[in-house]
Each structure stands twice: as C-alpha cells, then as structure tokens.
Amino acid sequence: MDKIAQVLHWHAPFHPIGKWVEYENQAVIDKSNLHFRLLRVGWKNIEHIYHGVIHIDIKNDKIWIQEDYTKKGVANELTHEGVSKGKQDIVLAFQAPYRRADIGFATA
C-alpha cells in the first residue's frame, strides 16, 4: 500500500504549463478501504477542472487500476517498483473484460 501511495505522490507535482491554468493535484489515500486516487482540481481559463488522473483499488488481493491518465502507465510503474508479483496481480479495470486477457494483465 505504501508503494501505491508513493506512486501517486510521484505524479502529484506534474501539471501542464500554460497561460490561465491554475490547478493542483491531490492524492487521496484511504488505506482502511484500500482506495487510492490522484485528482486534478482547479481552473483552466473559465473552465473548472475536476477529474481523476489515477484511481486504484485493492480488491481480492489484486490491484485494480480503475483509471490511468499517465504517460508511462501506472501498472508498469507498480510492476517496476515490485508492488506486485507480476502482471497477474494487476487488473486494468478501465479495459473491457473481454480485452484484458489479450493485454497480458489479470482478467479479474
């Protein structure tokens, strides 16, 4: 769990550079219920920004990546950091169940 939180905190400082963009990334970590999120909150011009960058749950002893808008891919980062035994412990939940088997990660 600590390494999952660490990966969220790595991504928290990153944001696009641009005029009229003011937002912050917020790591929301609920260790008791095993939910981990990185939210982007703020403003771009007159548009309010509020969306998830990363959302990870732990269910049935597997890491469920519900949402991932990173370039490298959180699943790859978690595997690299030794968070899981391998791809069989990570479910890319944002992929349709019928596609998961073709990707090489856990199906459920």
N, C-alpha and C positions, 0 to 999 in steps of 0.2 A: 504494500500500500504506500509506503514512503517513497518508493521509486516512481510510482504513478504520480504522486503529488509533485515530486521533483521535476518530472517531465512537463507537467502543467506550468510550473514556475519558470522553466526554461523559456516557454513560449510567451509568457505574460508580458515581457518588455517589448516584444516586436509589434510594430504597427506601421502602416504606410505613411510615408512622408508626403504631405501635400498641404496646400493652402486651404484654410477653412475646415480643417479636420481636427477635432479635439475629442478624443475618447481615451478610455482606459480599459485594459484587460483585467478582469477579476477572476482569480482562481477561487472556486467554491468547492470546498472539500468536506464531505460528510462521511467520515470514517465509520461511524456507527451503522449507517445504512449502505455503505460501500458505493457511494456516488461521487464522481469527480467531474467537475465542469470548468471550462475556461470560457468566460463570457466577455463579449466586447460591448461596452456601454459608452455612449457619448453622442456627439453630433458631427455631421458632415454637411457643411453649409446649413440649410434649414431642415435637414432630414435627421430625425432621431435614429440613432444606431442602437440596436439591442439584438444581439444574436449569439448563438453558441459557436465557438471555434472548435472546441473539443468537448466530448461528453463520453465518459467511460463509466460503466457499471461493472461490479463483480457479482456474477450470478453462477450458482452451481460450480464453484471453484474455477470458473473461466472468466477471462477478461472480455467484456462485451464493449466494443467500440461503437457507440451509437451515432457519433458524429465526428468528423475529422476534416477540418479545412486547413491542414498544414501541408507544406510542400513535400517534405520527406515521408510523411505518413507516421502516425503515432504507433501503429503496430510494428513498424520496422524499428523505431526508436526503443520501444519496450523490449523487443527481442534482443536488440543490441545491448541494452543495459542489463540483460539477464533477469528481467522481471518474471518471465515465464520459462517453462521447459522448452518451449518452441512454439511454432505456429499452431500446433494442435490445441493450445490453451487459449488462443485468441480468436474471438468471433467478430468478424466485420459485419456488425448488425445493420449498418446502413446499406449493405448489399442485399439484394433479394435472396431468400433462402435457396432457391434453385441455382443461383450463381456461385454460392460460397464454395462448393466443392471444387469448382474449376479454378479458384483463386489460390488454393493451397493452404488456406487457414481453416480453422474449425468450422463446422457447419452449424453447430448449436451446442 
